[in-house]
Amino acid sequence: MEQLTQHDPRRIGPFEVLGRLGAGGMGLVYLARSASGRRVAIKTVRTELAEDQLFRVRFTREVEAARAVSGFYTAAVVDADPRAAVPWLATAYVPAPSLEEIINECGPMPTQAVRWLAAGIAEALQSIHGAGLVHRDLKPSNVLVVEDGPRVIDFGIA
């Protein structure tokens, strides 16, 4: 996690921002905490996308679909505000390394581990597709590896 800069928000919706987790094509991702202490990952939308009304309509529609994803092997949507000046989406925070990090550090995985990951990823995709979404950005960096199975994140919304 990176420290916040003077340009980063201190609050997003009802959440206190704790640090920056990274950046993607859509915008920045922050680690934040709710008033009750629940940690979430909040994806914010870049300014130029936020100014595009067609993007906002698509983002709003896909946030609603993402709320319907309920599979064990995904990070659930906790809250979102697609109508905010800077639209955002909060999901459950999963404190785990990505599949990309594990492969880079450890090299190829044993066959049994690959099968275990593939089964969880397939179930996650079934949940995502069942909600009417298509994961547009499935890659090792968007699969977090937890002791009890993988978690597919970042559905490539909008």
CNS distance restraints for C-alpha pairs under 8 A (distance, minus, plus):
assign (resid   1 and name CA) (resid  19 and name CA) 6.08 0.50 0.50
assign (resid   1 and name CA) (resid  20 and name CA) 5.67 0.50 0.50
assign (resid   1 and name CA) (resid  21 and name CA) 4.95 0.50 0.50
assign (resid   1 and name CA) (resid  22 and name CA) 7.66 0.50 0.50
assign (resid   1 and name CA) (resid  31 and name CA) 7.98 0.50 0.50
assign (resid   2 and name CA) (resid  19 and name CA) 5.72 0.50 0.50
assign (resid   2 and name CA) (resid  20 and name CA) 4.94 0.50 0.50
assign (resid   2 and name CA) (resid  21 and name CA) 6.32 0.50 0.50
assign (resid   2 and name CA) (resid  22 and name CA) 7.81 0.50 0.50
assign (resid   3 and name CA) (resid  19 and name CA) 5.24 0.50 0.50
assign (resid   3 and name CA) (resid  20 and name CA) 6.26 0.50 0.50
assign (resid   4 and name CA) (resid   8 and name CA) 5.85 0.50 0.50
assign (resid   4 and name CA) (resid  18 and name CA) 7.52 0.50 0.50
assign (resid   4 and name CA) (resid  19 and name CA) 5.29 0.50 0.50
assign (resid   4 and name CA) (resid  20 and name CA) 6.12 0.50 0.50
assign (resid   9 and name CA) (resid  17 and name CA) 6.97 0.50 0.50
assign (resid  10 and name CA) (resid  16 and name CA) 6.08 0.50 0.50
assign (resid  10 and name CA) (resid  17 and name CA) 5.05 0.50 0.50
assign (resid  10 and name CA) (resid  18 and name CA) 7.66 0.50 0.50
assign (resid  11 and name CA) (resid  15 and name CA) 5.53 0.50 0.50
assign (resid  11 and name CA) (resid  16 and name CA) 4.64 0.50 0.50
assign (resid  11 and name CA) (resid  17 and name CA) 5.31 0.50 0.50
assign (resid  12 and name CA) (resid  16 and name CA) 6.67 0.50 0.50
assign (resid  12 and name CA) (resid  17 and name CA) 6.83 0.50 0.50
assign (resid  12 and name CA) (resid  88 and name CA) 7.93 0.50 0.50
assign (resid  13 and name CA) (resid  81 and name CA) 7.63 0.50 0.50
assign (resid  14 and name CA) (resid  34 and name CA) 6.55 0.50 0.50
assign (resid  14 and name CA) (resid  35 and name CA) 7.48 0.50 0.50
assign (resid  15 and name CA) (resid  32 and name CA) 5.84 0.50 0.50
assign (resid  15 and name CA) (resid  33 and name CA) 5.36 0.50 0.50
assign (resid  15 and name CA) (resid  34 and name CA) 4.81 0.50 0.50
assign (resid  15 and name CA) (resid  35 and name CA) 7.01 0.50 0.50
assign (resid  16 and name CA) (resid  32 and name CA) 5.32 0.50 0.50
assign (resid  16 and name CA) (resid  33 and name CA) 5.23 0.50 0.50
assign (resid  16 and name CA) (resid  34 and name CA) 6.48 0.50 0.50
assign (resid  16 and name CA) (resid  35 and name CA) 7.87 0.50 0.50
assign (resid  17 and name CA) (resid  30 and name CA) 6.65 0.50 0.50
assign (resid  17 and name CA) (resid  31 and name CA) 6.08 0.50 0.50
assign (resid  17 and name CA) (resid  32 and name CA) 4.20 0.50 0.50
assign (resid  17 and name CA) (resid  33 and name CA) 6.55 0.50 0.50
assign (resid  18 and name CA) (resid  30 and name CA) 7.29 0.50 0.50
assign (resid  18 and name CA) (resid  31 and name CA) 5.51 0.50 0.50
assign (resid  18 and name CA) (resid  32 and name CA) 5.07 0.50 0.50
assign (resid  18 and name CA) (resid  33 and name CA) 7.11 0.50 0.50
assign (resid  19 and name CA) (resid  30 and name CA) 5.73 0.50 0.50
assign (resid  19 and name CA) (resid  31 and name CA) 5.33 0.50 0.50
assign (resid  19 and name CA) (resid  32 and name CA) 7.11 0.50 0.50
assign (resid  20 and name CA) (resid  28 and name CA) 7.55 0.50 0.50
assign (resid  20 and name CA) (resid  29 and name CA) 6.11 0.50 0.50
assign (resid  20 and name CA) (resid  30 and name CA) 4.37 0.50 0.50
assign (resid  20 and name CA) (resid  31 and name CA) 6.03 0.50 0.50
assign (resid  21 and name CA) (resid  28 and name CA) 7.89 0.50 0.50
assign (resid  21 and name CA) (resid  29 and name CA) 5.41 0.50 0.50
assign (resid  21 and name CA) (resid  30 and name CA) 5.10 0.50 0.50
assign (resid  21 and name CA) (resid  31 and name CA) 6.07 0.50 0.50
assign (resid  21 and name CA) (resid  41 and name CA) 7.91 0.50 0.50
assign (resid  22 and name CA) (resid  28 and name CA) 6.06 0.50 0.50
assign (resid  22 and name CA) (resid  29 and name CA) 5.24 0.50 0.50
assign (resid  22 and name CA) (resid  30 and name CA) 7.07 0.50 0.50
assign (resid  23 and name CA) (resid  27 and name CA) 5.80 0.50 0.50
assign (resid  23 and name CA) (resid  28 and name CA) 4.32 0.50 0.50
assign (resid  23 and name CA) (resid  29 and name CA) 5.70 0.50 0.50
assign (resid  24 and name CA) (resid  28 and name CA) 6.20 0.50 0.50
assign (resid  24 and name CA) (resid  29 and name CA) 7.57 0.50 0.50
assign (resid  26 and name CA) (resid  44 and name CA) 7.42 0.50 0.50
assign (resid  26 and name CA) (resid  45 and name CA) 5.50 0.50 0.50
assign (resid  26 and name CA) (resid  46 and name CA) 5.93 0.50 0.50
assign (resid  26 and name CA) (resid  49 and name CA) 7.67 0.50 0.50
assign (resid  27 and name CA) (resid  43 and name CA) 6.75 0.50 0.50
assign (resid  27 and name CA) (resid  44 and name CA) 5.38 0.50 0.50
assign (resid  27 and name CA) (resid  45 and name CA) 4.70 0.50 0.50
assign (resid  27 and name CA) (resid  46 and name CA) 4.66 0.50 0.50
assign (resid  28 and name CA) (resid  43 and name CA) 5.83 0.50 0.50
assign (resid  28 and name CA) (resid  44 and name CA) 5.39 0.50 0.50
assign (resid  28 and name CA) (resid  45 and name CA) 7.03 0.50 0.50
assign (resid  28 and name CA) (resid  46 and name CA) 7.50 0.50 0.50
assign (resid  29 and name CA) (resid  41 and name CA) 6.57 0.50 0.50
assign (resid  29 and name CA) (resid  42 and name CA) 5.40 0.50 0.50
assign (resid  29 and name CA) (resid  43 and name CA) 4.37 0.50 0.50
assign (resid  29 and name CA) (resid  44 and name CA) 6.24 0.50 0.50
assign (resid  30 and name CA) (resid  41 and name CA) 5.62 0.50 0.50
assign (resid  30 and name CA) (resid  42 and name CA) 5.08 0.50 0.50
assign (resid  30 and name CA) (resid  43 and name CA) 6.51 0.50 0.50
assign (resid  31 and name CA) (resid  39 and name CA) 6.96 0.50 0.50
assign (resid  31 and name CA) (resid  40 and name CA) 5.90 0.50 0.50
assign (resid  31 and name CA) (resid  41 and name CA) 4.82 0.50 0.50
assign (resid  31 and name CA) (resid  42 and name CA) 6.37 0.50 0.50
assign (resid  31 and name CA) (resid  93 and name CA) 7.57 0.50 0.50
assign (resid  32 and name CA) (resid  39 and name CA) 5.66 0.50 0.50
assign (resid  32 and name CA) (resid  40 and name CA) 5.32 0.50 0.50
assign (resid  32 and name CA) (resid  41 and name CA) 6.28 0.50 0.50
assign (resid  32 and name CA) (resid  42 and name CA) 6.94 0.50 0.50
assign (resid  33 and name CA) (resid  37 and name CA) 5.51 0.50 0.50
assign (resid  33 and name CA) (resid  38 and name CA) 5.42 0.50 0.50
assign (resid  33 and name CA) (resid  39 and name CA) 4.47 0.50 0.50
assign (resid  33 and name CA) (resid  40 and name CA) 6.07 0.50 0.50
assign (resid  34 and name CA) (resid  38 and name CA) 5.21 0.50 0.50
assign (resid  34 and name CA) (resid  39 and name CA) 6.53 0.50 0.50
assign (resid  34 and name CA) (resid  40 and name CA) 7.68 0.50 0.50
assign (resid  39 and name CA) (resid  92 and name CA) 6.86 0.50 0.50
assign (resid  39 and name CA) (resid  93 and name CA) 5.68 0.50 0.50
assign (resid  40 and name CA) (resid  78 and name CA) 7.67 0.50 0.50
assign (resid  40 and name CA) (resid  90 and name CA) 6.02 0.50 0.50
assign (resid  40 and name CA) (resid  91 and name CA) 5.54 0.50 0.50
assign (resid  40 and name CA) (resid  92 and name CA) 4.79 0.50 0.50
assign (resid  40 and name CA) (resid  93 and name CA) 4.36 0.50 0.50
assign (resid  41 and name CA) (resid  90 and name CA) 5.50 0.50 0.50
assign (resid  41 and name CA) (resid  91 and name CA) 5.36 0.50 0.50
assign (resid  41 and name CA) (resid  92 and name CA) 6.24 0.50 0.50
assign (resid  41 and name CA) (resid  93 and name CA) 5.03 0.50 0.50
assign (resid  42 and name CA) (resid  88 and name CA) 6.55 0.50 0.50
assign (resid  42 and name CA) (resid  89 and name CA) 5.50 0.50 0.50
assign (resid  42 and name CA) (resid  90 and name CA) 4.21 0.50 0.50
assign (resid  42 and name CA) (resid  91 and name CA) 6.45 0.50 0.50
assign (resid  43 and name CA) (resid  88 and name CA) 5.51 0.50 0.50
assign (resid  43 and name CA) (resid  89 and name CA) 5.27 0.50 0.50
assign (resid  43 and name CA) (resid  90 and name CA) 6.38 0.50 0.50
assign (resid  44 and name CA) (resid  86 and name CA) 6.58 0.50 0.50
assign (resid  44 and name CA) (resid  87 and name CA) 5.94 0.50 0.50
assign (resid  44 and name CA) (resid  88 and name CA) 4.39 0.50 0.50
assign (resid  44 and name CA) (resid  89 and name CA) 6.66 0.50 0.50
assign (resid  45 and name CA) (resid  49 and name CA) 6.50 0.50 0.50
assign (resid  45 and name CA) (resid  50 and name CA) 6.14 0.50 0.50
assign (resid  45 and name CA) (resid  86 and name CA) 6.03 0.50 0.50
assign (resid  45 and name CA) (resid  87 and name CA) 5.53 0.50 0.50
assign (resid  45 and name CA) (resid  88 and name CA) 6.19 0.50 0.50
assign (resid  46 and name CA) (resid  50 and name CA) 6.18 0.50 0.50
assign (resid  46 and name CA) (resid  86 and name CA) 7.51 0.50 0.50
assign (resid  47 and name CA) (resid  51 and name CA) 6.26 0.50 0.50
assign (resid  47 and name CA) (resid  86 and name CA) 6.99 0.50 0.50
assign (resid  48 and name CA) (resid  52 and name CA) 6.73 0.50 0.50
assign (resid  49 and name CA) (resid  55 and name CA) 6.39 0.50 0.50
assign (resid  49 and name CA) (resid  56 and name CA) 7.76 0.50 0.50
assign (resid  50 and name CA) (resid  55 and name CA) 7.19 0.50 0.50
assign (resid  50 and name CA) (resid  56 and name CA) 6.51 0.50 0.50
assign (resid  50 and name CA) (resid  85 and name CA) 7.30 0.50 0.50
assign (resid  50 and name CA) (resid  86 and name CA) 6.26 0.50 0.50
assign (resid  50 and name CA) (resid  87 and name CA) 6.64 0.50 0.50
assign (resid  51 and name CA) (resid  56 and name CA) 7.98 0.50 0.50
assign (resid  52 and name CA) (resid  56 and name CA) 6.43 0.50 0.50
assign (resid  53 and name CA) (resid  57 and name CA) 6.30 0.50 0.50
assign (resid  54 and name CA) (resid  58 and name CA) 6.32 0.50 0.50
assign (resid  55 and name CA) (resid  59 and name CA) 5.92 0.50 0.50
assign (resid  55 and name CA) (resid 158 and name CA) 6.85 0.50 0.50
assign (resid  56 and name CA) (resid  60 and name CA) 5.98 0.50 0.50
assign (resid  56 and name CA) (resid  82 and name CA) 6.82 0.50 0.50
assign (resid  56 and name CA) (resid  83 and name CA) 7.62 0.50 0.50
assign (resid  57 and name CA) (resid  61 and name CA) 6.28 0.50 0.50
assign (resid  58 and name CA) (resid  62 and name CA) 6.14 0.50 0.50
assign (resid  58 and name CA) (resid 158 and name CA) 5.83 0.50 0.50
assign (resid  59 and name CA) (resid  63 and name CA) 6.00 0.50 0.50
assign (resid  59 and name CA) (resid  82 and name CA) 6.68 0.50 0.50
assign (resid  59 and name CA) (resid 157 and name CA) 6.66 0.50 0.50
assign (resid  59 and name CA) (resid 158 and name CA) 5.02 0.50 0.50
assign (resid  60 and name CA) (resid  64 and name CA) 6.43 0.50 0.50
assign (resid  60 and name CA) (resid  82 and name CA) 5.41 0.50 0.50
assign (resid  60 and name CA) (resid  83 and name CA) 7.82 0.50 0.50
assign (resid  61 and name CA) (resid  65 and name CA) 6.49 0.50 0.50
assign (resid  62 and name CA) (resid  66 and name CA) 5.99 0.50 0.50
assign (resid  62 and name CA) (resid 133 and name CA) 7.46 0.50 0.50
assign (resid  62 and name CA) (resid 157 and name CA) 6.17 0.50 0.50
assign (resid  62 and name CA) (resid 158 and name CA) 6.62 0.50 0.50
assign (resid  63 and name CA) (resid  67 and name CA) 6.29 0.50 0.50
assign (resid  63 and name CA) (resid  80 and name CA) 7.34 0.50 0.50
assign (resid  63 and name CA) (resid  82 and name CA) 7.66 0.50 0.50
assign (resid  63 and name CA) (resid  89 and name CA) 7.49 0.50 0.50
assign (resid  63 and name CA) (resid 157 and name CA) 7.37 0.50 0.50
assign (resid  64 and name CA) (resid  68 and name CA) 7.06 0.50 0.50
assign (resid  65 and name CA) (resid  69 and name CA) 7.20 0.50 0.50
assign (resid  65 and name CA) (resid 131 and name CA) 5.92 0.50 0.50
assign (resid  65 and name CA) (resid 132 and name CA) 6.52 0.50 0.50
assign (resid  65 and name CA) (resid 133 and name CA) 6.73 0.50 0.50
assign (resid  66 and name CA) (resid  77 and name CA) 6.73 0.50 0.50
assign (resid  66 and name CA) (resid 128 and name CA) 7.61 0.50 0.50
assign (resid  66 and name CA) (resid 131 and name CA) 6.96 0.50 0.50
assign (resid  66 and name CA) (resid 133 and name CA) 7.23 0.50 0.50
assign (resid  67 and name CA) (resid  76 and name CA) 7.29 0.50 0.50
assign (resid  67 and name CA) (resid  77 and name CA) 5.49 0.50 0.50
assign (resid  67 and name CA) (resid  78 and name CA) 7.96 0.50 0.50
assign (resid  68 and name CA) (resid 131 and name CA) 5.63 0.50 0.50
assign (resid  69 and name CA) (resid  74 and name CA) 7.85 0.50 0.50
assign (resid  69 and name CA) (resid  76 and name CA) 6.95 0.50 0.50
assign (resid  69 and name CA) (resid  77 and name CA) 7.98 0.50 0.50
assign (resid  69 and name CA) (resid 127 and name CA) 5.84 0.50 0.50
assign (resid  69 and name CA) (resid 128 and name CA) 5.60 0.50 0.50
assign (resid  69 and name CA) (resid 130 and name CA) 7.59 0.50 0.50
assign (resid  69 and name CA) (resid 131 and name CA) 5.57 0.50 0.50
assign (resid  70 and name CA) (resid  74 and name CA) 7.40 0.50 0.50
assign (resid  70 and name CA) (resid  76 and name CA) 6.60 0.50 0.50
assign (resid  70 and name CA) (resid 127 and name CA) 6.54 0.50 0.50
assign (resid  71 and name CA) (resid 123 and name CA) 7.40 0.50 0.50
assign (resid  71 and name CA) (resid 124 and name CA) 5.92 0.50 0.50
assign (resid  71 and name CA) (resid 127 and name CA) 5.26 0.50 0.50
assign (resid  71 and name CA) (resid 128 and name CA) 7.71 0.50 0.50
assign (resid  72 and name CA) (resid 124 and name CA) 7.22 0.50 0.50
assign (resid  72 and name CA) (resid 151 and name CA) 7.79 0.50 0.50
assign (resid  73 and name CA) (resid 120 and name CA) 6.12 0.50 0.50
assign (resid  73 and name CA) (resid 121 and name CA) 6.94 0.50 0.50
assign (resid  73 and name CA) (resid 123 and name CA) 6.88 0.50 0.50
assign (resid  73 and name CA) (resid 124 and name CA) 4.98 0.50 0.50
assign (resid  73 and name CA) (resid 149 and name CA) 6.89 0.50 0.50
assign (resid  73 and name CA) (resid 150 and name CA) 5.91 0.50 0.50
assign (resid  73 and name CA) (resid 151 and name CA) 4.48 0.50 0.50
assign (resid  73 and name CA) (resid 152 and name CA) 6.17 0.50 0.50
assign (resid  74 and name CA) (resid 124 and name CA) 5.83 0.50 0.50
assign (resid  74 and name CA) (resid 150 and name CA) 7.97 0.50 0.50
assign (resid  74 and name CA) (resid 151 and name CA) 4.70 0.50 0.50
assign (resid  74 and name CA) (resid 152 and name CA) 4.82 0.50 0.50
assign (resid  74 and name CA) (resid 153 and name CA) 6.10 0.50 0.50
assign (resid  75 and name CA) (resid  91 and name CA) 5.96 0.50 0.50
assign (resid  75 and name CA) (resid  92 and name CA) 5.30 0.50 0.50
assign (resid  75 and name CA) (resid  93 and name CA) 7.17 0.50 0.50
assign (resid  75 and name CA) (resid  94 and name CA) 7.19 0.50 0.50
assign (resid  75 and name CA) (resid 151 and name CA) 6.37 0.50 0.50
assign (resid  75 and name CA) (resid 152 and name CA) 6.78 0.50 0.50
assign (resid  75 and name CA) (resid 153 and name CA) 5.89 0.50 0.50
assign (resid  76 and name CA) (resid  91 and name CA) 5.39 0.50 0.50
assign (resid  76 and name CA) (resid  92 and name CA) 5.50 0.50 0.50
assign (resid  77 and name CA) (resid  89 and name CA) 7.37 0.50 0.50
assign (resid  77 and name CA) (resid  90 and name CA) 5.95 0.50 0.50
assign (resid  77 and name CA) (resid  91 and name CA) 4.24 0.50 0.50
assign (resid  77 and name CA) (resid  92 and name CA) 6.45 0.50 0.50
assign (resid  78 and name CA) (resid  89 and name CA) 7.99 0.50 0.50
assign (resid  78 and name CA) (resid  90 and name CA) 5.47 0.50 0.50
assign (resid  78 and name CA) (resid  91 and name CA) 4.98 0.50 0.50
assign (resid  78 and name CA) (resid  92 and name CA) 6.21 0.50 0.50
assign (resid  79 and name CA) (resid  89 and name CA) 6.23 0.50 0.50
assign (resid  79 and name CA) (resid  90 and name CA) 5.12 0.50 0.50
assign (resid  79 and name CA) (resid  91 and name CA) 7.00 0.50 0.50
assign (resid  80 and name CA) (resid  87 and name CA) 7.78 0.50 0.50
assign (resid  80 and name CA) (resid  88 and name CA) 5.60 0.50 0.50
assign (resid  80 and name CA) (resid  89 and name CA) 4.27 0.50 0.50
assign (resid  80 and name CA) (resid  90 and name CA) 5.73 0.50 0.50
assign (resid  81 and name CA) (resid  87 and name CA) 5.67 0.50 0.50
assign (resid  81 and name CA) (resid  88 and name CA) 5.50 0.50 0.50
assign (resid  81 and name CA) (resid  89 and name CA) 6.58 0.50 0.50
assign (resid  82 and name CA) (resid  86 and name CA) 7.92 0.50 0.50
assign (resid  82 and name CA) (resid  87 and name CA) 4.50 0.50 0.50
assign (resid  82 and name CA) (resid  88 and name CA) 6.01 0.50 0.50
assign (resid  82 and name CA) (resid  89 and name CA) 7.53 0.50 0.50
assign (resid  83 and name CA) (resid  87 and name CA) 5.95 0.50 0.50
assign (resid  84 and name CA) (resid  88 and name CA) 7.43 0.50 0.50
assign (resid  94 and name CA) (resid 144 and name CA) 7.45 0.50 0.50
assign (resid  94 and name CA) (resid 151 and name CA) 7.94 0.50 0.50
assign (resid  96 and name CA) (resid 144 and name CA) 5.79 0.50 0.50
assign (resid  96 and name CA) (resid 145 and name CA) 5.96 0.50 0.50
assign (resid  96 and name CA) (resid 146 and name CA) 5.87 0.50 0.50
assign (resid  97 and name CA) (resid 101 and name CA) 6.17 0.50 0.50
assign (resid  97 and name CA) (resid 102 and name CA) 6.80 0.50 0.50
assign (resid  97 and name CA) (resid 144 and name CA) 5.61 0.50 0.50
assign (resid  97 and name CA) (resid 145 and name CA) 5.93 0.50 0.50
assign (resid  97 and name CA) (resid 146 and name CA) 7.76 0.50 0.50
assign (resid  98 and name CA) (resid 102 and name CA) 6.46 0.50 0.50
assign (resid  98 and name CA) (resid 140 and name CA) 6.62 0.50 0.50
assign (resid  98 and name CA) (resid 141 and name CA) 5.23 0.50 0.50
assign (resid  98 and name CA) (resid 142 and name CA) 6.68 0.50 0.50
assign (resid  98 and name CA) (resid 143 and name CA) 5.49 0.50 0.50
assign (resid  98 and name CA) (resid 144 and name CA) 4.18 0.50 0.50
assign (resid  98 and name CA) (resid 145 and name CA) 5.85 0.50 0.50
assign (resid  99 and name CA) (resid 103 and name CA) 6.16 0.50 0.50
assign (resid  99 and name CA) (resid 140 and name CA) 4.89 0.50 0.50
assign (resid  99 and name CA) (resid 141 and name CA) 5.95 0.50 0.50
assign (resid  99 and name CA) (resid 142 and name CA) 7.64 0.50 0.50
assign (resid  99 and name CA) (resid 143 and name CA) 5.58 0.50 0.50
assign (resid  99 and name CA) (resid 144 and name CA) 5.86 0.50 0.50
assign (resid  99 and name CA) (resid 145 and name CA) 6.06 0.50 0.50
assign (resid 100 and name CA) (resid 104 and name CA) 6.08 0.50 0.50
assign (resid 100 and name CA) (resid 140 and name CA) 4.64 0.50 0.50
assign (resid 100 and name CA) (resid 141 and name CA) 4.95 0.50 0.50
assign (resid 100 and name CA) (resid 143 and name CA) 7.88 0.50 0.50
assign (resid 101 and name CA) (resid 105 and name CA) 6.10 0.50 0.50
assign (resid 101 and name CA) (resid 141 and name CA) 7.35 0.50 0.50
assign (resid 102 and name CA) (resid 106 and name CA) 5.75 0.50 0.50
assign (resid 102 and name CA) (resid 107 and name CA) 7.41 0.50 0.50
assign (resid 103 and name CA) (resid 107 and name CA) 4.65 0.50 0.50
assign (resid 103 and name CA) (resid 108 and name CA) 6.10 0.50 0.50
assign (resid 103 and name CA) (resid 109 and name CA) 7.25 0.50 0.50
assign (resid 109 and name CA) (resid 113 and name CA) 6.28 0.50 0.50
assign (resid 109 and name CA) (resid 114 and name CA) 6.36 0.50 0.50
assign (resid 110 and name CA) (resid 114 and name CA) 6.40 0.50 0.50
assign (resid 111 and name CA) (resid 115 and name CA) 6.25 0.50 0.50
assign (resid 112 and name CA) (resid 116 and name CA) 6.20 0.50 0.50
assign (resid 113 and name CA) (resid 117 and name CA) 6.16 0.50 0.50
assign (resid 114 and name CA) (resid 118 and name CA) 5.98 0.50 0.50
assign (resid 115 and name CA) (resid 119 and name CA) 6.12 0.50 0.50
assign (resid 116 and name CA) (resid 120 and name CA) 6.51 0.50 0.50
assign (resid 116 and name CA) (resid 149 and name CA) 7.53 0.50 0.50
assign (resid 117 and name CA) (resid 121 and name CA) 6.08 0.50 0.50
assign (resid 117 and name CA) (resid 149 and name CA) 6.78 0.50 0.50
assign (resid 117 and name CA) (resid 150 and name CA) 6.06 0.50 0.50
assign (resid 118 and name CA) (resid 122 and name CA) 5.95 0.50 0.50
assign (resid 119 and name CA) (resid 123 and name CA) 6.28 0.50 0.50
assign (resid 120 and name CA) (resid 124 and name CA) 6.18 0.50 0.50
assign (resid 120 and name CA) (resid 149 and name CA) 6.22 0.50 0.50
assign (resid 120 and name CA) (resid 150 and name CA) 5.86 0.50 0.50
assign (resid 120 and name CA) (resid 151 and name CA) 7.71 0.50 0.50
assign (resid 121 and name CA) (resid 125 and name CA) 6.16 0.50 0.50
assign (resid 121 and name CA) (resid 143 and name CA) 7.98 0.50 0.50
assign (resid 121 and name CA) (resid 150 and name CA) 6.59 0.50 0.50
assign (resid 121 and name CA) (resid 151 and name CA) 7.37 0.50 0.50
assign (resid 121 and name CA) (resid 152 and name CA) 6.64 0.50 0.50
assign (resid 122 and name CA) (resid 126 and name CA) 6.17 0.50 0.50
assign (resid 123 and name CA) (resid 127 and name CA) 6.36 0.50 0.50
assign (resid 124 and name CA) (resid 128 and name CA) 6.21 0.50 0.50
assign (resid 124 and name CA) (resid 151 and name CA) 7.48 0.50 0.50
assign (resid 124 and name CA) (resid 152 and name CA) 6.41 0.50 0.50
assign (resid 125 and name CA) (resid 129 and name CA) 5.92 0.50 0.50
assign (resid 125 and name CA) (resid 135 and name CA) 7.44 0.50 0.50
assign (resid 126 and name CA) (resid 130 and name CA) 5.86 0.50 0.50
assign (resid 127 and name CA) (resid 131 and name CA) 6.43 0.50 0.50
assign (resid 128 and name CA) (resid 132 and name CA) 6.85 0.50 0.50
assign (resid 128 and name CA) (resid 133 and name CA) 5.56 0.50 0.50
assign (resid 128 and name CA) (resid 134 and name CA) 6.68 0.50 0.50
assign (resid 128 and name CA) (resid 135 and name CA) 7.16 0.50 0.50
assign (resid 129 and name CA) (resid 133 and name CA) 4.98 0.50 0.50
assign (resid 129 and name CA) (resid 134 and name CA) 5.74 0.50 0.50
assign (resid 129 and name CA) (resid 135 and name CA) 7.91 0.50 0.50
assign (resid 134 and name CA) (resid 155 and name CA) 7.38 0.50 0.50
assign (resid 135 and name CA) (resid 154 and name CA) 7.92 0.50 0.50
assign (resid 135 and name CA) (resid 155 and name CA) 4.69 0.50 0.50
assign (resid 135 and name CA) (resid 156 and name CA) 5.75 0.50 0.50
assign (resid 135 and name CA) (resid 157 and name CA) 7.81 0.50 0.50
assign (resid 136 and name CA) (resid 155 and name CA) 6.36 0.50 0.50
assign (resid 136 and name CA) (resid 156 and name CA) 4.86 0.50 0.50
assign (resid 136 and name CA) (resid 157 and name CA) 7.60 0.50 0.50
assign (resid 137 and name CA) (resid 142 and name CA) 7.59 0.50 0.50
assign (resid 137 and name CA) (resid 154 and name CA) 7.33 0.50 0.50
assign (resid 137 and name CA) (resid 155 and name CA) 6.52 0.50 0.50
assign (resid 137 and name CA) (resid 156 and name CA) 5.25 0.50 0.50
assign (resid 138 and name CA) (resid 142 and name CA) 6.16 0.50 0.50
assign (resid 138 and name CA) (resid 143 and name CA) 7.77 0.50 0.50
assign (resid 138 and name CA) (resid 152 and name CA) 7.94 0.50 0.50
assign (resid 138 and name CA) (resid 155 and name CA) 7.60 0.50 0.50
assign (resid 139 and name CA) (resid 143 and name CA) 6.91 0.50 0.50
assign (resid 142 and name CA) (resid 152 and name CA) 5.95 0.50 0.50
assign (resid 142 and name CA) (resid 153 and name CA) 5.25 0.50 0.50
assign (resid 142 and name CA) (resid 154 and name CA) 6.26 0.50 0.50
assign (resid 143 and name CA) (resid 150 and name CA) 6.25 0.50 0.50
assign (resid 143 and name CA) (resid 151 and name CA) 5.57 0.50 0.50
assign (resid 143 and name CA) (resid 152 and name CA) 4.66 0.50 0.50
assign (resid 143 and name CA) (resid 153 and name CA) 6.19 0.50 0.50
assign (resid 144 and name CA) (resid 150 and name CA) 5.51 0.50 0.50
assign (resid 144 and name CA) (resid 151 and name CA) 5.04 0.50 0.50
assign (resid 144 and name CA) (resid 152 and name CA) 6.45 0.50 0.50
assign (resid 144 and name CA) (resid 153 and name CA) 7.41 0.50 0.50
assign (resid 145 and name CA) (resid 149 and name CA) 6.28 0.50 0.50
assign (resid 145 and name CA) (resid 150 and name CA) 4.52 0.50 0.50
assign (resid 145 and name CA) (resid 151 and name CA) 6.44 0.50 0.50
assign (resid 146 and name CA) (resid 150 and name CA) 5.65 0.50 0.50
assign (resid 146 and name CA) (resid 151 and name CA) 7.23 0.50 0.50
